Amino acid sequence: MGIGRVEVAQNERLFVVVNGKAEQYLGPGRHWVVRPFQNVRFERVPLEPPVTRLDEAKLALVPEKDLQVLELGADERAVVFHHGQPVRWLGRGQHQVWTAQRLPGRTGRPETPTVRVERVDVSEVATEPPRDEVRALIPASDYVETTATEGTVALRYVNGVLDAVLPPGRHAAWTVAHKVQFAVIDLRERLIHVTGQEVMTKDRVTLRLNLSAAYRVVDVRRLAVVARAPDEILYLAMQLAAREAVSTRTLDELLAAREAVSAELYAQVKSGAEGVGLELLRFGIKDVVLPKEMKDLLNRVIQAQKEAEANVILRREETAATRSMAQTAKVLAENPLLVRLKELEAYKDLAAKVGQVHLVLGEGAVPTLQLKGG
């Protein structure tokens, strides 16, 4: 028999279904339901979570103040807030949101619903990054963002075309109406090394070079459009320049003009770097590594050169000493008095070094020895 009493809590609503068809919508409180000789059943619907899905018969019974029906187009989305916190991201289509629960207002003020729906226009590309709680709800198909730190910039591509170069900061975009991608480019100085590059000199000596270069990005658009891997292009330019510079010189010329070779390489590599939006700051040959046999040979050559230089210096000094002695002899021959003075100087030097004097006299020398006192 279709007669009874039913209670409805604050956080739910109730539909009275008579003979399989919803005929009545009941709010919170105690209700009497009288449907004599009918098949009656009660369907309780919770108000949380706030997003629901009612059929057309039930939807027609709910007053507008208790349930909000949204129709979202292709370029629209919505955020459902419950007690001020985002709880649901709504995509394209129809959505039903309970707004029946309300908070009592202050004196003289109306009640406010605990559930609020905020529409979002996603037809444009650029947007301000949402707060983190909302960001956590948005699917990857609707939204993309990136962060460019100091010293970097962000490139924004829309439908595969470079759209903007953005400064350091946090950048976001809707991907609903367009396909959007971000790429971060580092503008700070970077180093690149080419190690163990084998090249052959003009005189067919195989050696290995270690090259280093410092560079930075100066033309971001050119870098993005012209080069897929600018580091690899710069690396190849360094290799080719080294081969060309070394192959036109002998080993001796290369070792003697190392700075000139570095300057020549710098000019060639700089031109290649500018073609892909890079600026070459510094470039140099760090090491020239020779084969062991060539090292030993060069060491012997250097040793022989040094020995020859030492012999030349020794002969030069001997010649100068001989020439000086000849000049002295000539002066003494022309001035006998100078010869006597040199003898006296020799005696003086000798006497200064002698502590005792032993006199040895031959036979018959005593009578001729004369001692004079001062």
C-alpha positions in Angstrom: 0.0 0.0 0.0 1.5 3.4 -1.0 1.2 5.2 2.3 4.1 6.0 4.6 6.4 8.4 6.4 9.9 9.2 5.2 12.7 11.4 6.5 15.2 13.2 4.3 18.6 14.4 5.6 20.2 17.7 4.9 22.9 16.2 2.6 20.4 14.3 0.4 17.3 14.6 -1.7 14.5 12.0 -2.3 12.5 11.0 -5.3 9.2 9.3 -4.9 8.8 6.7 -7.7 5.3 5.6 -8.3 4.7 2.6 -10.6 8.2 3.0 -11.9 7.9 6.7 -12.7 9.4 9.6 -10.6 6.5 11.8 -9.5 7.7 13.8 -6.5 10.9 15.5 -5.3 11.4 15.9 -1.5 13.8 18.1 0.4 15.2 17.7 3.9 12.7 17.0 6.7 9.9 14.5 7.6 7.3 13.8 4.9 4.1 11.8 4.5 3.7 10.0 1.3 0.1 8.9 0.4 -0.3 6.9 -2.8 -3.1 4.4 -2.1 -3.1 1.2 -4.1 0.1 2.3 -5.9 3.6 0.7 -6.1 5.7 3.3 -4.4 9.5 3.3 -4.0 11.9 5.9 -2.6 15.2 6.8 -4.3 17.7 8.8 -2.2 20.2 10.9 -4.0 23.3 12.3 -2.1 24.3 15.9 -2.7 28.0 15.0 -2.5 29.8 14.8 -4.8 28.0 17.8 -6.3 28.1 16.7 -9.9 25.3 14.2 -10.7 23.5 12.6 -13.5 19.6 12.6 -13.4 17.3 11.3 -16.1 14.9 13.7 -17.7 11.9 12.7 -15.5 13.8 13.4 -12.2 15.4 16.5 -13.6 12.0 18.0 -14.4 11.0 17.7 -10.7 14.1 19.5 -9.3 13.7 23.3 -8.8 16.3 25.5 -10.5 17.7 26.8 -7.2 18.6 23.2 -6.2 20.3 22.0 -9.4 22.2 23.9 -12.0 22.3 22.5 -15.5 25.3 23.7 -17.7 25.7 23.3 -21.4 29.4 23.8 -22.2 30.4 24.3 -25.8 33.6 23.2 -27.6 35.6 26.2 -26.3 34.2 26.2 -22.8 35.1 24.5 -19.6 33.9 24.9 -16.0 35.3 24.5 -12.5 33.1 23.3 -9.6 34.0 24.7 -6.2 32.7 23.1 -3.0 33.1 25.3 0.1 35.6 27.4 -1.8 37.8 24.5 -2.9 37.9 23.3 -6.6 36.7 19.7 -6.8 35.9 19.0 -10.4 36.8 20.1 -13.9 34.0 19.9 -16.4 34.5 19.4 -20.1 32.3 19.9 -23.2 28.7 18.8 -22.9 25.8 18.9 -20.4 26.5 18.7 -16.7 24.2 18.8 -13.6 25.5 20.3 -10.4 23.8 20.3 -7.1 23.4 23.8 -5.6 20.8 22.8 -3.0 23.1 23.0 0.1 23.4 26.5 1.5 25.2 28.3 4.3 23.1 30.6 6.4 23.9 34.3 5.9 24.4 36.9 8.5 21.5 39.0 9.7 19.7 40.4 6.8 21.7 38.6 4.2 20.6 35.7 2.0 21.9 32.2 2.2 24.9 31.3 0.0 25.2 28.0 -1.8 28.1 25.7 -0.8 28.7 24.8 -4.4 29.7 27.3 -7.0 30.4 26.8 -10.8 32.8 29.0 -12.7 32.9 29.0 -16.5 36.2 29.2 -18.3 36.8 30.4 -21.8 39.4 28.2 -23.4 39.1 29.5 -27.0 42.3 31.6 -26.8 45.8 30.3 -26.6 47.6 32.3 -23.9 46.2 32.3 -20.3 47.3 33.1 -16.8 48.4 30.0 -14.9 45.6 28.9 -12.6 46.2 28.3 -8.9 47.7 24.9 -8.1 44.5 23.4 -6.8 42.7 24.1 -10.1 45.8 23.1 -12.1 45.7 19.6 -10.5 42.2 19.1 -11.9 42.8 20.1 -15.5 43.6 17.2 -17.9 46.7 17.4 -20.1 44.5 17.5 -23.2 43.2 20.9 -22.2 46.2 22.7 -20.8 50.0 23.0 -21.0 52.5 25.1 -19.2 56.2 25.7 -18.7 58.6 27.7 -16.6 61.6 29.6 -18.0 64.2 30.4 -15.4 66.6 33.4 -15.4 69.0 33.1 -18.3 66.5 31.2 -20.5 63.5 32.0 -22.7 60.4 29.9 -23.7 59.3 29.3 -27.3 55.6 28.8 -27.9 54.5 26.8 -30.9 50.9 27.0 -32.0 49.8 24.3 -34.5 53.5 23.7 -35.3 54.4 27.3 -36.0 56.6 29.4 -33.8 54.2 31.9 -32.2 56.1 33.8 -29.6 59.4 34.1 -27.7 58.6 34.5 -24.0 60.8 36.0 -21.2 61.7 34.2 -18.0 58.7 33.2 -15.9 55.8 30.8 -15.8 53.7 30.6 -19.0 50.5 28.7 -19.7 48.3 28.0 -22.7 45.0 26.3 -23.5 45.3 23.4 -25.9 41.5 23.0 -26.6 41.2 24.9 -29.8 44.8 24.7 -30.9 47.8 22.4 -30.5 50.3 24.2 -28.3 53.8 23.2 -27.3 56.5 25.0 -25.3 60.3 24.7 -25.6 62.8 26.3 -23.2 66.1 27.7 -24.7 69.1 28.3 -22.5 70.8 31.7 -23.3 73.7 31.3 -20.9 77.3 30.7 -22.0 78.1 27.0 -22.7 81.2 25.0 -23.6 81.7 22.4 -26.3 84.7 20.1 -26.6 86.1 18.1 -29.5 88.5 15.6 -28.1 90.9 13.2 -29.9 90.2 14.6 -33.3 92.6 12.8 -35.7 94.0 14.9 -38.6 96.9 14.5 -41.0 99.3 17.3 -41.6 100.7 18.4 -45.0 103.8 16.2 -44.5 101.6 13.2 -43.6 102.0 13.2 -39.8 98.9 11.9 -38.1 98.1 13.8 -34.8 95.2 14.3 -32.5 93.7 17.7 -31.5 91.7 18.6 -28.5 89.5 21.7 -29.3 87.3 23.8 -27.0 84.8 26.6 -27.7 82.6 28.8 -25.6 79.3 30.0 -27.2 75.8 31.3 -26.4 72.5 31.7 -28.2 71.8 35.2 -29.6 69.1 34.6 -32.2 66.4 32.4 -30.7 64.1 32.4 -33.7 66.9 31.5 -36.1 68.0 28.7 -33.8 64.5 27.3 -33.6 63.8 27.5 -37.3 67.2 26.6 -38.9 68.7 24.0 -36.6 67.3 20.9 -35.0 70.5 20.2 -33.1 72.7 23.3 -33.0 75.3 21.7 -30.7 75.9 19.0 -33.3 76.2 21.6 -36.1 78.8 23.6 -34.1 80.7 20.4 -33.3 80.9 19.4 -37.0 82.0 23.0 -37.9 84.9 22.6 -35.4 85.9 19.3 -36.8 85.9 20.5 -40.5 87.7 23.7 -39.7 90.4 21.7 -37.8 90.9 19.3 -40.7 91.2 22.1 -43.3 93.7 24.2 -41.2 96.0 21.3 -40.3 96.0 19.6 -43.7 97.5 22.7 -45.4 100.4 23.0 -43.0 103.4 20.8 -42.1 103.9 19.7 -38.5 106.7 22.3 -38.0 104.4 25.1 -39.3 101.6 23.9 -37.1 103.6 23.9 -34.0 105.3 27.2 -34.8 102.0 29.0 -35.7 99.6 27.6 -33.1 98.1 30.9 -32.2 97.6 31.8 -35.8 95.9 28.5 -36.5 93.6 29.1 -33.5 92.7 32.5 -34.9 92.0 31.0 -38.3 89.8 28.3 -36.8 87.9 30.9 -34.7 87.0 32.9 -37.9 85.7 29.8 -39.7 83.7 28.3 -36.8 82.3 31.7 -35.9 80.7 32.0 -39.4 79.1 28.6 -39.0 77.8 29.4 -35.6 76.2 32.6 -36.7 74.3 30.7 -39.4 72.3 28.8 -36.7 71.8 31.8 -34.3 74.9 31.2 -32.0 77.7 33.6 -31.0 81.1 32.1 -30.7 82.8 33.7 -27.7 86.1 31.9 -27.5 87.9 29.1 -29.4 91.2 27.5 -29.0 93.4 24.4 -29.5 93.9 22.9 -26.0 96.3 20.1 -26.9 98.3 18.7 -29.9 98.9 15.0 -29.2 101.6 13.4 -31.4 102.3 9.7 -31.8 105.0 8.2 -29.5 107.5 7.6 -32.3 107.1 11.2 -33.5 107.5 12.5 -29.9 110.8 10.5 -29.6 112.0 11.8 -32.9 111.2 15.5 -32.0 112.9 15.1 -28.6 116.1 13.9 -30.4 115.8 16.8 -32.9 115.4 19.3 -30.1 118.3 17.7 -28.1 120.6 17.9 -31.2 119.5 21.5 -31.8 120.3 22.5 -28.1 123.7 20.7 -28.3 124.5 22.5 -31.5 123.5 25.8 -29.9 125.6 25.0 -26.8 128.7 24.3 -29.0 128.2 27.5 -30.9 128.1 29.5 -27.7 131.2 27.6 -26.3 133.2 28.3 -29.5 132.1 31.9 -29.4 133.3 32.3 -25.8 136.7 30.6 -26.6 137.2 32.9 -29.6 136.5 35.9 -27.5 138.9 34.8 -24.8 141.7 34.1 -27.3 141.1 37.5 -28.9 141.4 39.1 -25.5 144.6 37.3 -24.7 146.1 38.4 -28.0 145.3 42.0 -27.3 146.8 41.8 -23.8 150.0 40.2 -25.2 150.4 43.0 -27.8 150.0 45.7 -25.1 152.6 44.0 -22.9 155.1 43.7 -25.8 154.9 47.3 -26.5 155.2 48.4 -22.8 158.0 46.6 -20.7 157.0 48.5 -17.6 153.5 47.0 -17.7 155.2 43.5 -17.8 157.1 44.4 -14.6 153.9 45.6 -13.0 152.1 42.4 -13.9 155.0 40.4 -12.3 154.7 42.4 -9.1 150.9 41.9 -9.0 151.5 38.1 -9.4 154.1 38.1 -6.6 151.6 40.1 -4.4 148.8 37.6 -5.0 151.2 34.7 -4.4 152.5 36.2 -1.1 149.0 36.7 0.1 148.4 33.0 -0.3 151.7 31.7 1.2 152.0 31.3 5.0 155.7 30.2 5.2 158.6 30.7 2.8 161.3 27.9 2.6 164.6 29.1 0.9 166.7 26.4 -0.7 170.2 27.6 -1.6 172.6 25.7 -3.9 176.3 25.2 -3.4 178.2 28.5 -3.2 175.1 30.6 -2.8 175.6 31.5 0.8 178.4 34.0 0.3 176.3 35.8 -2.2 173.2 36.0 0.1 172.7 39.4 1.5 170.1 40.1 4.2 169.2 43.7 4.7 167.1 45.0 7.6 164.6 47.6 7.4 
